[in-house]
């Protein structure tokens, strides 16, 4: 007789079943007798195959009314025991949650066997992304353990505490995670090697929640030392470049052959520690340490086998090959390696692999507009897998940073900002929430700045650059960059010196990212405008350098910078007095971005073309028309603060021009 007839009563969820029946006397093999007894009492009837149902709703209602309070708890426990001892392994696996819920219903139950059942249920819940249920089963499992659990059942106890700490952190329950860790780490009767998983959870908390990146790195190095893994930070730049060169060559030598899967738990843990240190290195602007970590992971992969951290690091090796060695031709090799590894591994770290492959790598060879849905899919995978940190970076890319780069309507982006920030703060991802607030404030400044507020300053109701914490170097560099973007739209005159001062900072902070792409372009625009207006050689020299860099990207096959080159060519020709060439490129650039829907650049290009026509060509009619077009595009984009500024200044500008 199969479990299907029992499950039809929904034992574990609603208790709409067998409630008036005492289970004592039916024994460990009493499920068939139990069903036969209830059927003989005409309370249930067979209705399909071996499935049963109540004969009437009133019977079910009456049965439920007879059992309340502690008696109901006791009855559920006894039902769970009958099912646990009678179901086959396969049946128990299928109905694990229902049986565990029945057994764990009664408080105060002590049983190592049932605590182990709770661990099985928690692991299954985690695989199904049911993280709240995971934490509930972990808590119940710990409560079922005896008082001497640390001596009598240390292995089971450690598994429960480790799982609880990991999942609570993924849910953003920082204090609960911290308590699980402390309960293990303070114990002297637990071997230090067995504490490694909890020490890693603590390090991740330091990195992703408290933003104590240097501390996280120091703990990672200490952990690697305890595991007798050789890792040195001396001459880190030299080490990183040397190791990178060797790693790239090793991958190219065997592009289509993958090693076996990694089976040694020790080396899996080492790969996880290196991955954790890589994240902290990135956010503390220690780029060469980050490179070294990724090289170690890939070399460990080639030597010991593929782990869940092999895919993300393989992708980053491709990024470094492009940025440090300008190796664009081997992009397909690294892309296929990362995605093939992830295909073999499956769900673990899939969000991180996809995010790194696209955000830092494939954006250099494919249109950015094709990446938005990829990032949203990565976000979904990350939330399902418990990869909260990269799920939130993917969420940021989909809803905020890519819409900025692509010039999507500001109102649409602002509608998503509160929801994005709320989710990031709910799961305690501090850095992502700060970056999201930076974007949010920038869009608010463009949309409609508050009265008496300088719109070129990143300061307002949701974020203030003056009140930021200096702990997160990445955020500090990013908010400086966003304020420079505001200067481009609101204050051309003071923008040029600022972009020279901060040139290259974002490249070091976010190597390979598409944010660096648009920042470089806007830096070039700012410098060319300053050079054209002031004729100062300093601005011209820096502007030409930026233009040369972006033309290299175009030559290497980056489709996203083609129109960047067209517009910079227009500004360069204008600066050189090649007016026919300048006007053609201005018009071509405006036509392209308007057709593509890049509203921010359609507006900016039209505004600067108007400025050129007025200053360099004295063509007041065409300049006025282009300025009106700029205002229309800014309105379509939603930058009403900029619209007001242009409308206020345009009459004065043209009055002066007429005289």
LOGU-292532 format. One record per residue (C-alpha): residue in three letters; x, y, z. Coordinates in steps of 0.001 Angstrom, whole numbers, padded with zeros to 6 digits, always signed. Layout:
N
ALAXYZ ...
//
This chain:
659
UNK+000000+000000+000000 UNK+001636+003310-001081 UNK+001951+006632+000677 UNK-000380+008290-001830 UNK-003493+007365+000127 UNK-002065+008958+003259 UNK-000866+012142+001543 UNK-004366+012727+000219 UNK-005279+013747+003763 UNK-002672+016530+003710 UNK-001189+015443+007031 UNK+001649+017908+007239 UNK-000121+021081+006186 UNK-003718+021322+007378 UNK-004413+018417+009721 UNK-007644+017800+007800 UNK-007374+014123+008539 UNK-007831+011246+010949 UNK-007981+013639+013844 UNK-010134+011591+016228 UNK-008107+008405+015881 UNK-005619+007319+018508 UNK-002491+005955+016853 UNK-001319+003832+019781 UNK-001775+000139+019167 UNK-001106+000189+015448 UNK+002655-000195+015904 UNK+005547+000546+013589 UNK+003862-001303+010706 UNK+000387-000070+011390 UNK-000430+002343+008535 UNK-002568-000197+006592 UNK-004364-001189+009816 UNK-004868+002486+010638 UNK-006488+003208+007275 UNK-008611+000036+007453 UNK-009826+000994+010924 UNK-010888+004488+009872 UNK-012565+003148+006746 UNK-014506+000596+008829 UNK-015784+003459+010950 UNK-017148+004988+007687 UNK-015170+008176+008146 UNK-013259+007876+004863 UNK-013899+006284+001488 UNK-011779+005195-001449 UNK-012360+007440-004468 UNK-009510+006806-006952 UNK-007003+003958-006979 UNK-005534+003783-003504 UNK-006503+007343-002553 UNK-009011+008159+000205 UNK-011123+011151+001175 UNK-013437+012163+003981 UNK-016992+010938+003367 UNK-018355+014423+004118 UNK-017107+017893+005071 UNK-019060+017660+008339 UNK-017156+014509+009274 UNK-013885+016323+008686 UNK-015120+019325+010686 UNK-016227+017109+013573 UNK-012921+015229+013587 UNK-010969+018444+013733 UNK-013061+019840+016571 UNK-012243+016888+018819 UNK-008515+017532+018900 UNK-007049+020812+020156 UNK-003999+022214+021896 UNK-001385+019840+023271 UNK-003434+016819+022250 UNK-003254+017930+018620 UNK+000513+018385+018924 UNK+000841+014921+020443 UNK-001342+013399+017729 UNK+000694+014993+014960 UNK+003895+013715+016534 UNK+002514+010182+016731 UNK+001285+010364+013137 UNK+004721+011515+012051 UNK+006346+008624+013872 UNK+004012+006076+012239 UNK+004803+007487+008802 UNK+008542+007804+009495 UNK+008849+004163+010605 UNK+006576+002713+007897 UNK+007461+004593+004708 UNK+010124+003286+002374 UNK+013224+005417+001812 UNK+011831+006608-001519 UNK+008435+007456-000020 UNK+010044+009277+002897 UNK+012219+011272+000507 UNK+009146+012354-001449 UNK+007165+013293+001659 UNK+010084+014541+003736 UNK+008610+017949+004547 UNK+005209+016615+005650 UNK+006707+013960+007893 UNK+009267+016377+009377 UNK+006576+018995+010002 UNK+004440+016431+011856 UNK+007314+015222+014019 UNK+008672+018686+014764 UNK+005235+020064+015631 UNK+005473+019193+019326 UNK+007874+021361+021309 UNK+010364+019742+023622 UNK+010861+016583+021585 UNK+014425+015297+022002 UNK+015742+012854+019422 UNK+019034+012697+017558 UNK+017330+010631+014843 UNK+014671+013274+014282 UNK+017254+016084+014494 UNK+019014+014316+011613 UNK+015657+014248+009801 UNK+015400+018028+010262 UNK+018876+018411+008743 UNK+017783+016416+005687 UNK+014664+018578+005373 UNK+016698+021789+005721 UNK+019119+020713+002998 UNK+016252+019836+000674 UNK+014549+023160+001424 UNK+017763+024998+000617 UNK+018091+023187-002717 UNK+014536+024308-003498 UNK+015402+027915-002520 UNK+012935+027735+000397 UNK+015302+029605+002714 UNK+012754+030501+005400 UNK+011823+026838+005714 UNK+015522+025963+005823 UNK+016093+028150+008869 UNK+012985+026737+010581 UNK+014148+023147+010135 UNK+017649+024053+011338 UNK+016289+025719+014478 UNK+014023+022733+015213 UNK+016836+020262+014587 UNK+019092+022045+017075 UNK+016292+022100+019664 UNK+015882+018321+019285 UNK+019528+017643+020101 UNK+020480+016565+023631 UNK+022216+018882+026083 UNK+025566+017172+025490 UNK+025292+017605+021708 UNK+028795+019060+021348 UNK+030362+015860+022663 UNK+027837+013186+021697 UNK+026758+014493+018272 UNK+029323+017081+017253 UNK+029237+016382+013500 UNK+025441+016715+013249 UNK+025473+019785+015486 UNK+028136+021503+013364 UNK+026226+020804+010156 UNK+023078+022387+011562 UNK+024890+025459+012914 UNK+026852+025919+009686 UNK+023753+025702+007510 UNK+021865+028047+009810 UNK+024654+030644+009719 UNK+024919+030532+005911 UNK+021198+030776+005166 UNK+020464+033427+007799 UNK+023196+035595+006243 UNK+021725+035013+002770 UNK+018360+036189+004103 UNK+019953+039297+005583 UNK+019380+038147+009172 UNK+022815+039281+010248 UNK+022436+038948+014007 UNK+020972+035441+013775 UNK+023832+034375+011518 UNK+026325+035931+013905 UNK+024866+033992+016863 UNK+025229+030687+015023 UNK+028855+031507+014245 UNK+029707+032639+017759 UNK+028147+029531+019286 UNK+030694+027414+017400 UNK+033736+029693+017323 UNK+033892+030175+021099 UNK+033982+026437+021790 UNK+037350+025005+022767 UNK+036181+021415+022326 UNK+035686+021894+018554 UNK+038786+021464+016402 UNK+039846+024663+014641 UNK+039698+022944+011264 UNK+036032+022099+011825 UNK+035321+025774+012457 UNK+036440+026785+008941 UNK+032928+026987+007380 UNK+031756+029268+010209 UNK+034897+031403+009940 UNK+034105+031818+006240 UNK+030560+032970+007039 UNK+032050+035539+009429 UNK+034427+036768+006715 UNK+031566+037127+004235 UNK+029634+039140+006812 UNK+032642+041431+007283 UNK+032873+041903+003517 UNK+029278+042149+002294 UNK+027514+043677+005309 UNK+030039+045605+007399 UNK+032262+046611+004435 UNK+035406+045807+006431 UNK+037308+044655+003380 UNK+040881+044853+004764 UNK+039799+042794+007791 UNK+038126+040258+005516 UNK+041306+039922+003458 UNK+043457+039414+006565 UNK+041105+036687+007812 UNK+041193+034971+004403 UNK+044993+034943+004389 UNK+045028+033525+007938 UNK+042514+030851+006949 UNK+044603+029815+003942 UNK+047636+029573+006211 UNK+045728+027342+008633 UNK+044849+025100+005702 UNK+048541+024967+004722 UNK+047892+026597+001350 UNK+050758+028709+000052 UNK+049628+032256-000722 UNK+051886+035299-000547 UNK+051039+038982-000998 UNK+054621+040170-001342 UNK+055321+041929-004665 UNK+051661+041409-005452 UNK+051718+043328-008746 UNK+054647+041321-010082 UNK+053090+038071-008877 UNK+049711+038922-010392 UNK+051033+039799-013858 UNK+053342+036795-013964 UNK+050614+034439-012767 UNK+048107+035962-015179 UNK+050381+035437-018160 UNK+050935+031783-017202 UNK+047240+031180-016561 UNK+046187+032646-019917 UNK+048729+030479-021711 UNK+047616+027355-019818 UNK+043996+027963-020844 UNK+044940+028595-024464 UNK+047013+025414-024575 UNK+043942+023313-023707 UNK+040925+025398-024782 UNK+038510+022500-025284 UNK+039524+020151-022489 UNK+038121+020481-018988 UNK+039549+018631-015990 UNK+037354+016387-013870 UNK+035158+017825-011143 UNK+036916+018674-007901 UNK+036202+016037-005257 UNK+038511+017048-002393 UNK+036596+019095+000218 UNK+039784+020806+001355 UNK+040486+022269-002088 UNK+036836+023231-002533 UNK+037138+025244+000677 UNK+040396+026831-000504 UNK+038675+027892-003734 UNK+035832+029416-001685 UNK+038289+031356+000501 UNK+040096+032702-002574 UNK+036756+033688-004123 UNK+035784+035524-000929 UNK+039142+037348-000840 UNK+038738+038288-004513 UNK+035431+040036-003713 UNK+036974+041975-000813 UNK+039994+042903-002951 UNK+037769+044316-005694 UNK+035853+046530-003291 UNK+038959+047758-001505 UNK+040552+048703-004841 UNK+043340+046100-004510 UNK+043077+045078-008143 UNK+046309+043098-008421 UNK+045380+041059-005346 UNK+042061+040381-007045 UNK+043877+039194-010186 UNK+046110+036940-008097 UNK+043099+035337-006370 UNK+041420+034547-009696 UNK+044657+033102-011086 UNK+045013+030846-008041 UNK+041446+029574-008481 UNK+041941+028784-012184 UNK+045308+027109-011502 UNK+043657+025093-008729 UNK+040974+024123-011264 UNK+043522+022926-013807 UNK+045382+020942-011154 UNK+042635+019646-008837 UNK+039445+019820-010898 UNK+036430+022032-011571 UNK+034639+023656-008611 UNK+031708+026058-008450 UNK+034206+028940-008310 UNK+036028+027943-011524 UNK+033504+029574-013874 UNK+033531+033092-012348 UNK+037328+033180-012149 UNK+037773+031869-015707 UNK+035571+034706-016888 UNK+037645+037264-014996 UNK+040877+035903-016512 UNK+039396+036835-019897 UNK+038640+040338-018609 UNK+042211+040802-017393 UNK+043548+039537-020725 UNK+041613+042310-022465 UNK+042394+045114-020026 UNK+046048+044387-019247 UNK+047280+042757-022447 UNK+044701+044109-024966 UNK+044037+040496-025938 UNK+040694+040744-027738 UNK+041184+037876-030171 UNK+040962+035197-027469 UNK+037667+036462-026031 UNK+035705+033485-027452 UNK+038052+031013-025707 UNK+037531+032493-022239 UNK+033804+033019-022783 UNK+033238+029418-023799 UNK+035398+028124-020957 UNK+033428+030043-018300 UNK+030022+029103-019667 UNK+030988+025472-020298 UNK+032216+025129-016726 UNK+028999+026645-015414 UNK+026936+024335-017594 UNK+028687+021371-016000 UNK+028447+022678-012416 UNK+024801+023733-012705 UNK+023187+026121-010238 UNK+025994+026870-007746 UNK+027580+030294-008444 UNK+025692+030551-011751 UNK+024658+034124-010940 UNK+028252+035161-010241 UNK+029483+033515-013444 UNK+026840+035171-015616 UNK+027275+038565-013966 UNK+031044+038592-014339 UNK+030965+037167-017867 UNK+028611+039865-019118 UNK+029254+042890-016867 UNK+033052+042794-017174 UNK+033699+040887-020336 UNK+031121+040303-023045 UNK+029984+043935-022939 UNK+033166+044644-024880 UNK+032004+042535-027795 UNK+028171+042600-027764 UNK+025533+045365-027660 UNK+024705+046445-024126 UNK+021009+046469-024879 UNK+021186+042675-025280 UNK+022475+042280-021724 UNK+019537+043670-019708 UNK+017458+040505-019638 UNK+020600+038455-019014 UNK+021186+040403-015798 UNK+017576+039954-014705 UNK+017822+036203-015267 UNK+021074+036205-013271 UNK+019286+038026-010445 UNK+016568+035352-010348 UNK+019185+032576-010315 UNK+021137+034320-007579 UNK+018114+034621-005298 UNK+017267+030976-005889 UNK+020837+029882-005162 UNK+021443+032103-002162 UNK+024087+034149-004045 UNK+022650+037316-002589 UNK+025665+039561-003230 UNK+025761+038925-006989 UNK+021968+038758-007239 UNK+021901+042354-005970 UNK+024662+043476-008361 UNK+022650+041917-011203 UNK+019514+043692-009978 UNK+021431+046974-009968 UNK+022687+046391-013516 UNK+019211+045570-014864 UNK+017207+048370-013232 UNK+019692+051221-012701 UNK+023160+051171-014254 UNK+022269+049800-017698 UNK+019241+052130-018076 UNK+021622+054995-017284 UNK+024133+053900-019912 UNK+021341+053352-022473 UNK+019523+056612-021716 UNK+016201+055083-020707 UNK+013431+057449-019482 UNK+014271+058742-016011 UNK+010721+058346-014664 UNK+010801+054627-015434 UNK+014073+054239-013557 UNK+012925+056323-010577 UNK+009844+054134-010239 UNK+012126+051120-009620 UNK+014671+052830-007344 UNK+012789+052540-004003 UNK+011979+048866-004629 UNK+015553+048020-005618 UNK+017062+049761-002578 UNK+014489+048207-000232 UNK+015349+044698-001393 UNK+019088+045322-001079 UNK+018696+046658+002451 UNK+016369+043806+003391 UNK+019084+041255+002598 UNK+021778+043454+004210 UNK+023821+044027+001049 UNK+025258+047351+002135 UNK+027546+048212-000775 UNK+024907+047521-003434 UNK+022348+049593-001536 UNK+024764+052539-001330 UNK+025510+052366-005053 UNK+021789+052147-005825 UNK+021178+055229-003684 UNK+023912+057054-005634 UNK+022094+056296-008889 UNK+018759+057208-007338 UNK+020052+060616-006191 UNK+021675+061294-009568 UNK+018395+060607-011368 UNK+016509+062795-008872 UNK+018935+065654-009555 UNK+018332+065292-013269 UNK+014578+064852-012889 UNK+013731+067829-010708 UNK+016230+069106-008139 UNK+014893+070534-004900 UNK+014728+074290-004527 UNK+017965+075875-003360 UNK+019798+072667-004237 UNK+022773+072714-006591 UNK+021808+069979-009099 UNK+025450+069341-010001 UNK+026118+068127-006432 UNK+025276+064539-005498 UNK+023414+065629-002404 UNK+019758+065245-001582 UNK+016987+063271+000031 UNK+018301+059727-000580 UNK+022081+060135-000717 UNK+024711+062718+000110 UNK+028297+062489-001040 UNK+029296+064557+002002 UNK+027858+062043+004463 UNK+029223+058910+002857 UNK+031400+056394+004629 UNK+034988+056168+003413 UNK+035045+052459+004248 UNK+033889+051329+000820 UNK+036479+052573-001657 UNK+034413+051351-004580 UNK+031350+053381-003520 UNK+033494+056443-002861 UNK+034933+056302-006373 UNK+031536+055619-007907 UNK+029761+058528-006252 UNK+032603+060843-007315 UNK+032024+059580-010835 UNK+028282+060234-010634 UNK+028851+063782-009492 UNK+031103+064265-012530 UNK+028258+062998-014715 UNK+025992+065649-013205 UNK+028639+068288-013921 UNK+028634+067245-017581 UNK+024938+068107-017813 UNK+024803+071085-015453 UNK+028203+072803-015324 UNK+030498+072319-018333 UNK+032907+074986-017148 UNK+033935+073330-013876 UNK+033680+069752-015143 UNK+036954+069586-017101 UNK+039409+070078-014240 UNK+037420+067630-012124 UNK+037568+064845-014729 UNK+041329+065321-015161 UNK+041803+065077-011395 UNK+039844+061824-011178 UNK+040895+060304-014514 UNK+041454+056571-014339 UNK+040002+056062-010848 UNK+036911+054224-012075 UNK+039006+052053-014397 UNK+040996+050864-011388 UNK+037900+050480-009216 UNK+035734+048676-011765 UNK+038037+047174-014407 UNK+036194+046083-017494 UNK+032729+047271-016439 UNK+030369+049053-018807 UNK+030228+051933-016269 UNK+033871+052587-017088 UNK+032976+052665-020793 UNK+030486+055543-020531 UNK+032592+057345-017910 UNK+035539+057407-020316 UNK+033340+058733-023129 UNK+031795+061458-020975 UNK+035266+062428-019785 UNK+036288+062866-023421 UNK+033194+064949-024198 UNK+033836+067202-021214 UNK+037469+067741-022183 UNK+036727+068480-025851 UNK+034054+071025-024915 UNK+036515+072715-022535 UNK+039257+072641-025182 UNK+036965+074065-027878 UNK+035787+076887-025649 UNK+039023+077799-023880 UNK+041581+076693-026527 UNK+043798+075502-023660 UNK+046316+072828-024625 UNK+045882+070943-021336 UNK+042309+070028-022180 UNK+043127+069216-025799 UNK+045939+066853-024772 UNK+043737+064876-022381 UNK+040818+064877-024818 UNK+042914+063404-027628 UNK+044137+060683-025288 UNK+040560+059650-024465 UNK+039570+059687-028139 UNK+042518+057434-028988 UNK+041499+054948-026257 UNK+037902+054714-027455 UNK+038989+054280-031075 UNK+041088+051302-029912 UNK+037969+049793-028372 UNK+036079+050310-031597 UNK+038856+048740-033659 UNK+038831+045728-031319 UNK+035165+045127-032120 UNK+033267+046901-029349 UNK+029872+047769-030897 UNK+028850+050031-028010 UNK+031443+052730-028694 UNK+030916+053253-032427 UNK+028774+056339-031944 UNK+031075+057489-029124 UNK+033809+057693-031747 UNK+031548+059544-034184 UNK+030728+062254-031679 UNK+034308+062615-030421 UNK+035416+062850-034060 UNK+032942+065720-034468 UNK+034368+067556-031461 UNK+037924+066854-032608 UNK+037212+068178-036105 UNK+035544+071263-034610 UNK+038617+071876-032482 UNK+040846+071536-035543 UNK+038670+073909-037598 UNK+037490+071140-040000 UNK+033913+072353-040015 UNK+032449+070277-042840 UNK+033729+067101-041195 UNK+032568+068281-037775 UNK+029007+069033-038919 UNK+028693+065705-040712 UNK+029799+063783-037624 UNK+027572+065810-035294 UNK+024541+065050-037474 UNK+025456+061370-037887 UNK+025897+060919-034130 UNK+022600+062652-033306 UNK+020726+060669-035940 UNK+022115+057370-034619 UNK+021321+057937-030929 UNK+017886+059373-031662 UNK+016999+056322-033736 UNK+018444+053936-031109 UNK+016501+055624-028292 UNK+019548+056800-026335 UNK+017696+059877-025111 UNK+020411+061265-022836 UNK+022915+061416-025665 UNK+020404+062650-028224 UNK+019815+065578-025872 UNK+023462+066169-024965 UNK+024714+065909-028543 UNK+022044+068328-029780 UNK+022918+070787-026999 UNK+026641+070685-027790 UNK+026031+070879-031538 UNK+023985+074012-030867 UNK+026850+075382-028788 UNK+029297+074684-031633 UNK+027054+076330-034250 UNK+026666+079426-032124 UNK+030279+079807-031006 UNK+032213+078550-034017 UNK+029893+079103-036997 UNK+027725+082016-035875 UNK+024722+080141-037305 UNK+022053+081501-034954 UNK+019036+079980-036672 UNK+020401+076428-036851 UNK+021823+076789-033337 UNK+018419+077804-032007 UNK+016739+074871-033776 UNK+019282+072402-032375 UNK+018823+073845-028872 UNK+015060+073394-029177 UNK+015711+069800-030237 UNK+017952+069343-027204 UNK+015198+070629-024917 UNK+012714+068242-026547 UNK+015046+065269-026054 UNK+015761+066257-022443 UNK+012000+066418-021831 UNK+011544+062985-023406 UNK+014338+061640-021233 UNK+012745+063210-018159 UNK+015611+065543-017209 UNK+013304+068424-016308 UNK+015947+070066-014138 UNK+018156+070407-017197 UNK+015194+071619-019286 UNK+014551+074460-016839 UNK+018214+075432-016872 UNK+018323+075523-020694 UNK+015089+077497-020967 UNK+016308+080047-018403 UNK+019615+080581-020189 UNK+018551+080325-023840 UNK+016922+083768-024165 UNK+019925+085473-022654 UNK+022304+083503-024864 UNK+020485+084407-028061 UNK+020058+088051-027088 UNK+023813+088290-026674 UNK+024372+086421-029918 UNK+022106+088787-031892 UNK+023963+091864-030664 
//
